[in-house]
Amino acid sequence: MMNLLHIDSSIRGEWSISRRLTARAAAAWRAAHPDGTVEYRDLGAEPLPHLDADGGLARMTPPDQHTPAQRESWELSERLVDEVKRADVVLLGLPLYNYGAPSSVKSWVDHLIVAGLTYDPTTQEGLLGGREFVVLASRGGGYGEGTPRHGWDHAEQWLPHGLSMTGLEPRFIHAELTLAPSVPAMAELIPLHEASLAAAEKEIDNLWVPASAQR
């Protein structure tokens, strides 16, 4: 049975474009896999604890020598890794905050970097490869080539590197200029935002073709 891991990270609730896109993608996946199962994690509503001294040292200490605090952090990482391992497809909503990924996504990534669980410490081989990883990225402004802030999107630059040890390889689908409808100074950019959103939605709709459409 196929399994989807659906992760949101936006703090904007019903106003979030990344949540709108992940919901659309999850619906498309369910339509293509009617017998599949979906696990959901909301990093925006329930952020994970960032790695502190206990969490960091838990990864450098044999499990049988863990303090209670180290054991708690280690067990959380095990649960997060198991969520990914159960998934055939991982779907992540990734809004751009202050030119980077939400800190909740950084924490999720940190918890996935565990020797022996997500990569082989001897060969450095990633152990989470072989599954589809789709990232639905929303950006309030424009960051494409030729724009004044080209290269300022550090979330997309970082995520493949941050997860590289695990074998996960993200595929990005973007919606840009998402603030245009709500920021008067960006009003003239609304048509570009609408075109970007429509292109993202079309790409999402083509991700998985329902079995009924293949007949």
Backbone as ProteinMPNN parsed JSONL, in Angstrom:
{"seq_chain_A": "MMNLLHIDSSIRGEWSISRRLTARAAAAWRAAHPDGTVEYRDLGAEPLPHLDADGGLARMTPPDQHTPAQRESWELSERLVDEVKRADVVLLGLPLYNYGAPSSVKSWVDHLIVAGLTYDPTTQEGLLGGREFVVLASRGGGYGEGTPRHGWDHAEQWLPHGLSMTGLEPRFIHAELTLAPSVPAMAELIPLHEASLAAAEKEIDNLWVPASAQR", "coords_chain_A": {"N_chain_A": [[0.846, -1.198, 0.0], [0.568, 2.2, -0.867], [2.053, 5.155, 0.581], [1.721, 8.475, 1.697], [3.544, 11.176, 2.986], [2.645, 14.117, 4.282], [3.592, 17.352, 4.783], [3.287, 20.449, 6.324], [4.446, 23.827, 6.81], [3.966, 26.5, 7.047], [3.095, 29.474, 8.865], [0.866, 30.904, 8.42], [-1.702, 29.968, 8.244], [-4.994, 29.854, 6.923], [-4.419, 31.737, 5.014], [-2.202, 30.964, 3.726], [-0.225, 30.299, 0.917], [1.494, 28.162, 0.379], [0.339, 26.122, 1.895], [-2.086, 25.897, 0.561], [-1.156, 24.892, -1.86], [0.056, 22.444, -1.087], [-2.183, 21.106, -0.144], [-3.622, 20.825, -2.502], [-1.865, 19.193, -3.935], [-1.816, 16.91, -2.279], [-4.453, 16.086, -2.555], [-4.455, 15.433, -5.268], [-2.652, 13.324, -5.222], [-4.054, 11.467, -3.629], [-6.224, 10.985, -5.311], [-4.953, 9.612, -7.346], [-4.059, 7.442, -5.972], [-6.144, 5.785, -4.57], [-6.314, 3.81, -2.625], [-4.301, 4.389, -0.962], [-2.452, 5.594, 1.942], [-2.266, 8.427, 4.162], [-0.059, 10.345, 6.014], [0.204, 13.071, 8.253], [1.929, 16.036, 9.11], [2.232, 19.005, 10.894], [4.33, 21.446, 10.904], [4.209, 24.139, 11.288], [2.102, 24.656, 13.074], [2.712, 22.927, 15.146], [5.635, 23.086, 16.044], [8.843, 21.478, 15.919], [11.2, 20.737, 18.558], [14.203, 22.596, 18.573], [17.561, 21.478, 18.01], [19.343, 21.244, 20.919], [21.947, 21.325, 23.414], [21.545, 18.808, 24.591], [20.12, 17.401, 22.584], [21.931, 17.532, 20.426], [24.211, 16.245, 21.483], [23.151, 13.754, 21.871], [23.388, 12.492, 19.479], [26.009, 11.903, 19.353], [26.581, 10.153, 21.269], [26.557, 6.844, 22.513], [23.468, 5.058, 22.365], [22.832, 3.515, 24.66], [23.989, 4.95, 26.642], [22.679, 7.277, 26.986], [21.411, 10.233, 28.55], [18.293, 10.983, 30.267], [17.206, 13.263, 28.928], [18.648, 13.291, 26.537], [17.821, 10.858, 25.496], [15.118, 11.373, 25.017], [15.244, 13.27, 22.932], [16.545, 11.739, 20.982], [14.677, 9.688, 20.55], [12.584, 11.148, 19.459], [13.739, 11.914, 17.021], [13.97, 9.368, 15.901], [11.253, 8.753, 15.499], [10.539, 10.685, 13.612], [12.22, 10.012, 11.49], [11.227, 7.477, 10.938], [8.69, 8.168, 9.976], [9.346, 9.258, 7.487], [10.554, 7.021, 6.316], [8.4, 5.3, 6.067], [7.048, 6.447, 4.018], [6.202, 6.637, 0.575], [6.085, 8.859, -0.919], [7.104, 12.105, -0.119], [5.803, 15.147, 0.829], [6.33, 18.5, 1.006], [5.515, 21.649, 2.25], [6.921, 24.77, 1.683], [7.363, 27.809, 2.66], [8.953, 31.005, 2.068], [10.78, 32.657, 4.407], [12.095, 35.63, 5.467], [14.109, 35.38, 3.577], [14.949, 32.788, 3.843], [14.496, 29.307, 4.865], [11.686, 28.368, 6.943], [12.323, 28.233, 10.457], [11.315, 25.988, 11.631], [11.399, 24.052, 9.666], [14.136, 23.799, 9.323], [14.729, 22.65, 11.802], [13.37, 20.199, 11.531], [14.899, 19.04, 9.481], [17.391, 18.883, 10.806], [16.785, 16.962, 12.733], [16.609, 14.767, 11.123], [19.143, 14.069, 10.38], [20.929, 11.617, 11.17], [23.325, 9.411, 12.101], [23.475, 6.074, 11.04], [20.737, 5.807, 11.04], [19.713, 7.442, 8.971], [21.83, 7.737, 7.277], [24.713, 5.879, 6.266], [27.33, 5.594, 8.454], [29.84, 4.685, 7.776], [30.134, 4.326, 4.971], [28.921, 6.616, 4.135], [26.617, 6.569, 2.694], [23.37, 7.584, 1.76], [20.31, 6.742, 3.373], [17.669, 7.205, 2.898], [16.932, 7.503, 0.313], [15.345, 6.887, -2.934], [12.682, 7.489, -2.765], [9.979, 9.675, -3.634], [10.255, 13.173, -3.394], [8.648, 15.994, -3.003], [8.623, 19.447, -3.108], [6.736, 22.171, -2.307], [7.042, 25.351, -2.913], [6.635, 28.648, -1.746], [6.895, 32.098, -2.451], [7.073, 35.371, -1.387], [7.968, 37.552, -2.869], [9.702, 38.281, -5.979], [12.202, 36.203, -7.235], [13.566, 35.304, -9.385], [15.874, 34.839, -12.17], [17.366, 37.804, -13.246], [15.836, 39.502, -11.707], [15.851, 42.009, -9.049], [16.418, 40.691, -6.65], [17.461, 38.257, -7.249], [18.824, 35.135, -6.413], [18.535, 35.5, -3.728], [16.889, 33.725, -2.494], [17.404, 31.643, -0.157], [16.41, 29.345, 0.886], [15.739, 27.388, -1.058], [18.291, 26.959, -2.078], [19.551, 25.867, 0.133], [18.122, 23.562, 1.102], [18.478, 21.098, -0.518], [21.187, 20.625, 0.034], [21.181, 20.478, 2.82], [19.828, 18.092, 3.259], [21.313, 16.271, 1.911], [22.939, 14.178, 2.869], [21.15, 12.221, 3.525], [20.053, 11.099, 1.281], [17.662, 11.971, 0.236], [16.155, 13.751, -2.396], [15.074, 16.754, -3.372], [12.333, 17.879, -5.385], [11.409, 20.876, -6.728], [8.542, 22.972, -6.83], [7.314, 26.084, -7.645], [5.596, 29.008, -6.446], [5.42, 32.351, -7.039], [5.69, 35.835, -5.951], [3.632, 36.063, -4.098], [2.692, 37.897, -2.301], [1.667, 39.95, -3.724], [-1.214, 40.362, -4.121], [-1.953, 41.444, -1.666], [-0.319, 43.533, -0.905], [-0.22, 46.863, -1.473], [1.795, 48.269, -2.905], [2.731, 46.363, -4.607], [0.828, 45.88, -6.461], [0.772, 46.05, -9.267], [2.038, 43.776, -9.977], [0.345, 41.68, -9.732], [-0.808, 40.214, -11.97], [1.465, 38.721, -12.778], [1.899, 37.204, -10.492], [-0.467, 35.684, -10.487], [-0.113, 34.211, -12.826], [2.174, 32.745, -12.15], [1.198, 31.219, -9.994], [-0.816, 29.766, -11.282], [0.741, 28.247, -13.038], [2.178, 26.695, -11.214], [0.09, 25.228, -10.051], [-0.795, 23.782, -12.265], [1.456, 22.186, -12.759], [1.46, 20.669, -10.433], [-0.952, 19.278, -10.749], [-0.241, 17.526, -12.711], [1.466, 15.761, -11.557], [0.792, 13.171, -10.59], [-0.917, 10.684, -12.234], [-4.194, 9.585, -12.151], [-5.19, 6.145, -11.846], [-7.5, 5.526, -13.263], [-7.424, 7.254, -15.384], [-5.573, 6.201, -17.009], [-6.573, 4.165, -18.46]], "CA_chain_A": [[0.0, 0.0, 0.0], [1.338, 3.431, -0.978], [1.889, 6.07, 1.708], [2.145, 9.86, 1.499], [3.829, 12.001, 4.16], [2.273, 15.493, 3.928], [4.135, 18.239, 5.814], [3.142, 21.89, 6.162], [5.296, 24.572, 7.743], [3.581, 27.901, 7.092], [2.42, 29.959, 10.071], [-0.174, 31.829, 7.951], [-3.026, 29.357, 8.268], [-5.81, 29.83, 5.717], [-3.868, 32.687, 4.04], [-0.945, 30.411, 3.23], [-0.194, 29.737, -0.441], [2.14, 26.841, 0.401], [-0.664, 25.16, 2.378], [-3.026, 25.694, -0.54], [-0.515, 24.04, -2.858], [0.226, 21.077, -0.583], [-3.51, 20.487, -0.101], [-3.948, 20.44, -3.874], [-1.023, 18.053, -4.283], [-2.266, 15.743, -1.527], [-5.697, 15.631, -3.181], [-4.079, 14.782, -6.53], [-2.034, 12.037, -4.889], [-5.112, 10.549, -3.177], [-7.004, 10.591, -6.477], [-4.161, 8.632, -8.094], [-3.805, 6.278, -5.102], [-7.323, 5.763, -3.687], [-6.121, 2.877, -1.517], [-3.119, 4.8, -0.217], [-2.614, 6.202, 3.26], [-1.627, 9.734, 4.294], [0.346, 10.839, 7.334], [0.28, 14.534, 8.189], [2.653, 16.725, 10.176], [2.129, 20.457, 10.75], [5.453, 22.068, 11.602], [3.852, 25.503, 11.63], [1.242, 24.648, 14.269], [3.379, 22.16, 16.202], [7.055, 23.034, 15.676], [9.713, 20.544, 16.627], [12.25, 21.408, 19.326], [15.498, 22.715, 17.921], [18.6, 20.716, 18.694], [20.131, 21.939, 21.935], [23.099, 20.516, 23.815], [21.117, 17.419, 24.799], [19.803, 16.785, 21.308], [23.142, 17.384, 19.638], [25.085, 15.227, 22.082], [22.511, 12.436, 21.733], [23.869, 11.912, 18.22], [27.427, 11.599, 19.516], [26.677, 9.294, 22.446], [25.864, 5.566, 22.314], [22.118, 5.111, 22.954], [22.743, 2.939, 26.002], [24.575, 5.892, 27.591], [21.917, 8.524, 26.929], [20.674, 10.772, 29.683], [16.865, 11.05, 29.914], [16.957, 14.315, 27.945], [19.197, 12.82, 25.265], [16.969, 9.772, 25.007], [13.898, 11.98, 24.502], [15.553, 13.852, 21.626], [16.846, 10.636, 20.068], [13.44, 8.98, 20.208], [11.842, 12.006, 18.548], [14.365, 11.754, 15.711], [13.595, 8.041, 15.382], [9.866, 8.821, 15.014], [10.523, 11.489, 12.391], [12.854, 9.201, 10.447], [10.297, 6.4, 10.585], [7.648, 8.75, 9.136], [9.875, 9.352, 6.125], [10.793, 5.671, 5.801], [7.113, 4.689, 5.704], [6.456, 7.178, 2.9], [6.657, 6.521, -0.809], [6.179, 10.247, -1.372], [7.133, 13.132, 0.917], [5.303, 16.405, 0.294], [6.682, 19.541, 1.97], [5.223, 23.047, 1.957], [8.101, 25.534, 2.092], [7.33, 29.251, 2.425], [10.222, 31.702, 2.251], [10.723, 33.634, 5.492], [13.346, 36.378, 5.623], [15.032, 34.85, 2.571], [15.375, 31.437, 4.189], [13.454, 28.357, 5.252], [11.212, 28.504, 8.318], [13.193, 27.539, 11.411], [10.727, 24.682, 11.927], [11.9, 23.122, 8.646], [15.531, 23.548, 9.688], [14.72, 21.708, 12.909], [12.995, 18.895, 10.972], [16.077, 18.519, 8.783], [18.395, 18.514, 11.806], [16.392, 15.704, 13.37], [16.752, 13.663, 10.171], [20.556, 13.772, 10.127], [21.292, 10.712, 12.263], [24.158, 8.301, 11.631], [22.897, 4.758, 11.256], [19.304, 5.831, 10.751], [19.442, 8.059, 7.667], [23.013, 7.561, 6.432], [25.683, 4.908, 6.757], [28.49, 6.371, 8.901], [31.08, 4.161, 7.179], [30.168, 4.603, 3.532], [28.245, 7.908, 3.929], [25.475, 6.367, 1.804], [22.077, 7.984, 2.294], [19.402, 5.608, 3.561], [16.282, 7.618, 2.658], [16.723, 7.681, -1.116], [14.402, 5.979, -3.568], [11.298, 7.957, -2.605], [9.722, 10.972, -4.252], [10.241, 14.272, -2.431], [8.127, 17.152, -3.715], [8.616, 20.641, -2.261], [5.882, 23.236, -2.818], [7.671, 26.547, -2.359], [5.958, 29.915, -1.996], [7.795, 33.219, -2.221], [6.28, 36.597, -1.42], [8.469, 38.415, -3.925], [10.247, 37.62, -7.155], [13.61, 35.878, -7.021], [14.079, 34.685, -10.592], [17.002, 35.461, -12.844], [17.065, 39.126, -13.781], [15.157, 40.33, -10.712], [16.806, 42.612, -8.115], [16.764, 39.79, -5.553], [17.87, 36.94, -7.75], [19.822, 34.522, -5.546], [18.248, 35.738, -2.312], [16.106, 32.603, -1.954], [18.375, 30.717, 0.427], [15.735, 28.097, 1.266], [15.913, 26.4, -2.125], [19.709, 26.639, -2.162], [20.003, 25.115, 1.297], [17.451, 22.301, 1.409], [19.14, 19.907, -1.079], [22.441, 20.402, 0.741], [20.889, 20.074, 4.191], [19.347, 16.708, 3.289], [22.102, 15.467, 0.972], [23.472, 12.962, 3.498], [20.082, 11.232, 3.703], [19.636, 10.536, -0.002], [16.459, 12.641, -0.247], [16.442, 14.727, -3.44], [13.83, 17.494, -3.558], [11.863, 18.488, -6.63], [10.746, 22.113, -6.333], [7.514, 23.637, -7.616], [7.266, 27.405, -7.027], [4.637, 30.079, -6.703], [6.108, 33.581, -6.662], [4.956, 37.103, -5.837], [2.386, 35.736, -3.4], [2.235, 39.058, -1.529], [1.151, 40.986, -4.626], [-2.62, 40.736, -3.914], [-2.209, 42.069, -0.363], [0.585, 44.67, -0.694], [-0.566, 47.837, -2.517], [2.944, 48.641, -3.725], [3.0, 45.282, -5.553], [-0.416, 45.621, -7.193], [1.017, 45.857, -10.704], [2.619, 42.444, -10.163], [-0.686, 40.657, -9.533], [-0.889, 39.276, -13.098], [2.606, 37.805, -12.744], [1.619, 36.26, -9.405], [-1.512, 34.759, -10.914], [0.475, 33.302, -13.811], [3.064, 31.835, -11.429], [0.364, 30.295, -9.229], [-1.473, 28.855, -12.222], [1.755, 27.311, -13.537], [2.458, 25.747, -10.136], [-1.062, 24.335, -9.918], [-0.786, 22.867, -13.413], [2.514, 21.199, -12.554], [0.973, 19.779, -9.379], [-2.0, 18.415, -11.293], [0.375, 16.535, -13.596], [2.43, 14.941, -10.812], [0.361, 11.78, -10.505], [-2.086, 10.463, -13.08], [-5.032, 8.537, -11.582], [-5.221, 4.906, -12.609], [-8.642, 5.532, -14.162], [-7.096, 8.042, -16.566], [-4.614, 5.445, -17.809], [-7.281, 3.108, -19.169]], "C_chain_A": [[0.885, 1.253, 0.0], [1.041, 4.368, 0.194], [2.46, 7.431, 1.355], [2.411, 10.505, 2.848], [3.663, 13.457, 3.731], [2.709, 16.397, 5.082], [3.88, 19.687, 5.424], [4.041, 22.604, 7.164], [4.91, 26.047, 7.849], [2.878, 28.243, 8.405], [1.211, 30.833, 9.707], [-1.559, 31.215, 7.849], [-3.736, 29.407, 6.926], [-5.314, 30.813, 4.655], [-2.602, 32.146, 3.366], [-1.083, 29.845, 1.817], [0.45, 28.361, -0.431], [1.178, 25.781, 0.917], [-1.704, 24.873, 1.295], [-2.44, 24.736, -1.577], [-0.333, 22.611, -2.349], [-1.118, 20.362, -0.493], [-3.919, 20.021, -1.494], [-3.153, 19.202, -4.282], [-1.466, 16.794, -3.548], [-3.557, 15.189, -2.119], [-5.41, 14.915, -4.497], [-3.469, 13.409, -6.267], [-3.106, 11.023, -4.459], [-5.967, 10.085, -4.347], [-6.284, 9.521, -7.29], [-3.921, 7.359, -7.301], [-4.956, 6.151, -4.103], [-7.191, 4.801, -2.518], [-4.939, 3.266, -0.641], [-3.464, 5.418, 1.132], [-1.82, 7.501, 3.309], [-1.298, 9.989, 5.758], [0.574, 12.336, 7.213], [1.052, 15.074, 9.385], [2.608, 18.22, 9.888], [3.236, 21.125, 11.573], [5.162, 23.509, 11.989], [3.044, 25.58, 12.911], [1.914, 23.945, 15.444], [4.866, 22.012, 15.859], [7.833, 22.049, 16.531], [10.73, 21.314, 17.465], [13.544, 21.47, 18.526], [16.532, 21.911, 18.707], [19.357, 21.613, 19.662], [21.308, 21.048, 22.299], [22.708, 19.053, 23.991], [20.861, 16.727, 23.466], [21.036, 16.559, 20.452], [24.041, 16.285, 20.17], [24.475, 13.836, 21.978], [23.001, 11.731, 20.483], [25.337, 11.532, 18.278], [27.677, 10.626, 20.663], [25.969, 7.984, 22.172], [24.511, 5.58, 23.023], [22.035, 4.536, 24.362], [23.384, 3.831, 27.068], [23.833, 7.227, 27.624], [21.384, 8.925, 28.297], [19.188, 10.778, 29.309], [16.568, 12.099, 28.845], [17.493, 13.918, 26.572], [18.32, 11.735, 24.657], [15.686, 10.349, 24.403], [14.131, 12.569, 23.105], [15.818, 12.772, 20.597], [15.57, 9.923, 19.614], [12.559, 9.817, 19.286], [12.419, 11.894, 17.133], [13.998, 10.411, 15.094], [12.176, 8.075, 14.81], [9.79, 9.595, 13.701], [11.145, 10.728, 11.219], [11.901, 8.106, 9.993], [9.146, 6.925, 9.726], [8.105, 8.821, 7.683], [10.054, 7.964, 5.524], [9.5, 4.982, 5.389], [6.542, 5.275, 4.415], [7.066, 6.776, 1.563], [6.863, 7.894, -1.413], [6.177, 11.153, -0.145], [6.777, 14.456, 0.259], [5.541, 17.481, 1.346], [6.279, 20.915, 1.448], [6.322, 23.918, 2.524], [7.93, 27.013, 1.744], [8.711, 29.858, 2.677], [10.04, 32.775, 3.31], [12.081, 34.307, 5.636], [14.472, 35.773, 4.788], [15.555, 33.452, 2.892], [14.195, 30.551, 4.519], [12.939, 28.685, 6.649], [12.112, 27.711, 9.269], [12.638, 26.168, 11.761], [11.18, 23.633, 10.91], [13.365, 22.803, 8.911], [15.607, 22.532, 10.823], [14.364, 20.306, 12.435], [14.18, 18.253, 10.28], [17.128, 18.072, 9.784], [18.064, 17.185, 12.466], [16.532, 14.508, 12.433], [18.205, 13.278, 9.919], [21.074, 12.937, 11.291], [22.072, 9.532, 11.689], [23.514, 6.969, 11.995], [21.419, 4.68, 10.975], [19.021, 6.379, 9.361], [20.674, 8.07, 6.754], [23.972, 6.588, 7.098], [26.949, 5.656, 7.171], [29.808, 5.897, 8.298], [31.193, 4.552, 5.718], [29.611, 5.975, 3.188], [27.066, 7.787, 2.958], [24.186, 6.812, 2.478], [21.118, 6.816, 2.318], [17.936, 5.96, 3.316], [16.005, 7.847, 1.173], [15.687, 6.712, -1.658], [12.952, 6.34, -3.367], [11.181, 9.344, -3.222], [9.613, 12.041, -3.169], [9.882, 15.553, -3.184], [8.02, 18.326, -2.745], [7.802, 21.727, -2.951], [6.315, 24.529, -2.151], [6.877, 27.791, -2.727], [6.888, 31.057, -1.599], [7.02, 34.514, -2.396], [6.68, 37.54, -2.521], [8.912, 37.624, -5.139], [11.742, 37.415, -6.999], [14.243, 35.222, -8.243], [15.242, 35.45, -11.194], [16.567, 36.782, -13.474], [16.332, 40.035, -12.815], [16.191, 40.902, -9.744], [17.256, 41.667, -7.002], [17.023, 38.363, -6.037], [18.986, 36.4, -6.859], [19.576, 34.723, -4.061], [17.391, 34.636, -1.694], [17.079, 31.548, -1.443], [17.734, 29.41, 0.885], [15.96, 27.031, 0.209], [17.386, 26.011, -2.284], [20.136, 25.682, -1.059], [19.425, 23.716, 1.389], [18.122, 21.08, 0.768], [20.458, 19.589, -0.384], [22.182, 19.887, 2.156], [20.493, 18.616, 4.304], [20.221, 15.761, 2.471], [22.618, 14.175, 1.581], [22.426, 11.857, 3.578], [19.702, 10.525, 2.407], [18.355, 11.126, -0.538], [16.839, 13.72, -1.255], [15.162, 15.487, -3.78], [13.6, 17.936, -4.997], [11.035, 19.699, -6.237], [9.687, 22.535, -7.353], [7.241, 24.97, -6.911], [6.016, 28.186, -7.386], [5.269, 31.36, -6.169], [5.149, 34.761, -6.539], [3.635, 36.93, -5.094], [1.859, 36.902, -2.558], [1.591, 40.124, -2.406], [-0.316, 41.345, -4.369], [-2.871, 41.511, -2.624], [-1.309, 43.266, -0.07], [0.341, 45.693, -1.8], [0.596, 48.187, -3.439], [3.274, 47.586, -4.779], [1.818, 45.01, -6.471], [-0.173, 45.355, -8.674], [1.597, 44.482, -11.016], [1.593, 41.325, -10.008], [-0.804, 39.715, -10.734], [0.269, 38.283, -13.13], [2.433, 36.769, -11.634], [0.596, 35.224, -9.851], [-0.98, 33.762, -11.935], [1.392, 32.291, -13.139], [2.276, 30.793, -10.658], [-0.304, 29.285, -10.147], [-0.495, 27.826, -12.765], [2.092, 26.267, -12.479], [1.319, 24.746, -9.989], [-1.116, 23.332, -11.075], [0.266, 21.794, -13.242], [2.118, 20.194, -11.482], [-0.038, 18.786, -9.94], [-1.438, 17.318, -12.188], [1.36, 15.616, -12.872], [2.069, 13.465, -10.836], [-0.918, 11.624, -11.325], [-2.915, 9.354, -12.458], [-5.086, 7.313, -12.464], [-6.369, 4.89, -13.605], [-8.349, 6.281, -15.45], [-6.144, 7.301, -17.488], [-5.294, 4.348, -18.636], [-7.467, 3.464, -20.647]], "O_chain_A": [[1.836, 1.347, 0.776], [-0.066, 4.379, 0.731], [3.547, 7.532, 0.785], [1.59, 10.395, 3.759], [4.436, 13.968, 2.922], [2.257, 16.232, 6.215], [4.22, 20.104, 4.316], [4.36, 22.066, 8.224], [5.48, 26.77, 8.666], [2.166, 27.419, 8.98], [0.599, 31.435, 10.589], [-2.496, 31.881, 7.41], [-3.155, 29.046, 5.902], [-5.745, 30.734, 3.504], [-2.009, 32.822, 2.525], [-1.953, 29.015, 1.555], [0.004, 27.472, -1.157], [1.194, 24.65, 0.429], [-2.145, 23.735, 1.137], [-3.144, 23.876, -2.106], [-0.545, 21.66, -3.101], [-1.198, 19.157, -0.734], [-4.496, 18.944, -1.647], [-3.691, 18.28, -4.895], [-1.488, 15.715, -4.14], [-3.745, 13.974, -2.181], [-6.046, 13.908, -4.809], [-3.734, 12.452, -6.994], [-3.07, 9.864, -4.872], [-6.392, 8.93, -4.386], [-6.919, 8.631, -7.855], [-3.614, 6.315, -7.876], [-4.763, 6.387, -2.91], [-7.887, 4.957, -1.515], [-4.608, 2.56, 0.312], [-4.622, 5.722, 1.416], [-0.831, 7.663, 2.595], [-2.157, 9.862, 6.63], [1.075, 12.816, 6.196], [0.86, 14.635, 10.518], [2.908, 18.653, 8.775], [3.091, 21.338, 12.777], [5.785, 24.048, 12.905], [3.268, 26.46, 13.742], [1.71, 24.322, 16.598], [5.305, 20.943, 15.435], [7.522, 21.822, 17.7], [11.086, 22.439, 17.113], [13.927, 20.496, 17.877], [16.39, 21.696, 19.911], [19.942, 22.62, 19.263], [21.628, 20.113, 21.565], [23.451, 18.158, 23.588], [21.322, 15.608, 23.24], [21.173, 15.51, 19.822], [24.574, 15.485, 19.401], [25.199, 12.841, 21.994], [23.026, 10.501, 20.433], [25.855, 10.907, 17.352], [28.822, 10.312, 20.991], [24.86, 8.004, 21.638], [24.41, 6.056, 24.153], [21.249, 5.018, 25.177], [23.332, 3.514, 28.256], [24.309, 8.192, 28.222], [20.965, 8.084, 29.093], [18.858, 10.594, 28.137], [15.762, 11.852, 27.949], [16.852, 14.185, 25.556], [18.107, 11.702, 23.445], [15.218, 9.857, 23.376], [13.311, 12.386, 22.206], [15.363, 12.876, 19.458], [15.414, 9.599, 18.437], [11.864, 9.272, 18.428], [11.67, 11.79, 16.161], [13.743, 10.328, 13.892], [11.92, 7.493, 13.756], [9.064, 9.206, 12.787], [10.65, 10.796, 10.094], [11.781, 7.837, 8.797], [8.668, 6.215, 8.84], [7.354, 8.49, 6.766], [9.74, 7.749, 4.354], [9.499, 4.169, 4.465], [5.663, 4.68, 3.791], [8.278, 6.6, 1.439], [7.697, 8.082, -2.298], [5.354, 10.991, 0.756], [7.375, 14.842, -0.745], [5.015, 17.39, 2.456], [6.654, 21.302, 0.341], [6.634, 23.828, 3.711], [8.309, 27.434, 0.652], [9.528, 29.294, 3.405], [9.241, 33.696, 3.138], [13.089, 33.649, 5.894], [15.617, 35.671, 5.227], [16.51, 32.991, 2.267], [13.042, 30.98, 4.462], [13.685, 29.23, 7.463], [12.602, 26.639, 8.914], [13.394, 25.276, 12.146], [11.33, 22.46, 11.252], [13.79, 21.66, 8.743], [16.462, 21.646, 10.804], [14.971, 19.329, 12.873], [14.444, 17.065, 10.464], [17.701, 16.993, 9.634], [18.954, 16.376, 12.729], [16.568, 13.364, 12.887], [18.465, 12.248, 9.297], [21.592, 13.471, 12.272], [21.546, 8.755, 10.893], [23.064, 6.771, 13.124], [20.896, 3.6, 10.7], [18.177, 5.84, 8.645], [20.555, 8.386, 5.571], [24.034, 6.487, 8.323], [27.584, 6.292, 6.33], [30.792, 6.636, 8.309], [32.23, 5.052, 5.28], [29.803, 6.457, 2.072], [26.573, 8.798, 2.457], [23.932, 6.464, 3.631], [21.104, 5.994, 1.402], [17.057, 5.119, 3.502], [14.934, 8.343, 0.82], [15.208, 5.83, -0.945], [12.069, 5.578, -3.759], [12.16, 10.085, -3.317], [8.955, 11.836, -2.149], [10.704, 16.118, -3.905], [7.4, 18.211, -1.688], [8.141, 22.154, -4.055], [6.005, 24.78, -0.987], [6.49, 27.969, -3.882], [7.569, 31.006, -0.575], [6.384, 34.731, -3.427], [5.839, 38.257, -3.062], [8.551, 36.459, -5.311], [12.468, 38.351, -6.666], [15.329, 34.65, -8.151], [15.553, 36.566, -10.779], [15.537, 36.861, -14.145], [16.213, 41.232, -13.075], [17.287, 40.356, -9.62], [18.354, 41.821, -6.466], [16.82, 37.396, -5.303], [19.964, 37.093, -6.579], [20.308, 34.192, -3.227], [17.192, 34.624, -0.479], [17.52, 30.676, -2.19], [18.442, 28.467, 1.236], [16.329, 25.901, 0.529], [17.692, 24.859, -2.591], [20.968, 24.8, -1.274], [20.145, 22.773, 1.718], [18.323, 20.087, 1.467], [20.813, 18.421, -0.227], [22.867, 18.982, 2.635], [20.777, 17.966, 5.31], [19.906, 14.577, 2.35], [22.726, 13.168, 0.881], [22.776, 10.682, 3.687], [19.09, 9.457, 2.443], [17.976, 10.822, -1.669], [17.742, 14.517, -1.0], [14.261, 14.93, -4.407], [14.526, 18.309, -5.717], [10.062, 19.569, -5.494], [9.9, 22.466, -8.563], [6.966, 24.988, -5.711], [5.459, 28.047, -8.475], [5.613, 31.445, -4.99], [3.989, 34.706, -6.949], [2.64, 37.576, -5.424], [0.699, 36.89, -2.146], [1.032, 41.094, -1.895], [-0.651, 42.529, -4.391], [-3.902, 42.171, -2.5], [-1.521, 43.953, 0.929], [0.661, 45.424, -2.958], [0.393, 48.381, -4.638], [4.004, 47.863, -5.731], [1.81, 44.008, -7.187], [-0.849, 44.516, -9.27], [1.645, 44.07, -12.175], [1.934, 40.149, -10.137], [-0.893, 38.504, -10.533], [0.071, 37.118, -13.476], [2.777, 35.6, -11.81], [0.773, 34.028, -9.619], [-1.359, 32.591, -11.91], [1.398, 31.116, -13.506], [2.634, 29.616, -10.66], [-0.358, 28.094, -9.838], [-0.852, 26.661, -12.937], [2.272, 25.092, -12.799], [1.557, 23.551, -9.82], [-1.447, 22.164, -10.872], [0.019, 20.625, -13.54], [2.406, 19.004, -11.605], [0.018, 17.594, -9.639], [-2.088, 16.295, -12.401], [2.014, 14.786, -13.503], [2.923, 12.61, -11.072], [-1.885, 12.359, -11.122], [-2.39, 8.261, -12.249], [-5.034, 7.42, -13.689], [-6.24, 4.308, -14.682], [-8.943, 5.993, -16.49], [-5.928, 7.72, -18.625], [-4.635, 3.678, -19.431], [-8.048, 2.683, -21.402]]}, "name": "protein", "num_of_chains": 1, "seq": "MMNLLHIDSSIRGEWSISRRLTARAAAAWRAAHPDGTVEYRDLGAEPLPHLDADGGLARMTPPDQHTPAQRESWELSERLVDEVKRADVVLLGLPLYNYGAPSSVKSWVDHLIVAGLTYDPTTQEGLLGGREFVVLASRGGGYGEGTPRHGWDHAEQWLPHGLSMTGLEPRFIHAELTLAPSVPAMAELIPLHEASLAAAEKEIDNLWVPASAQR"}
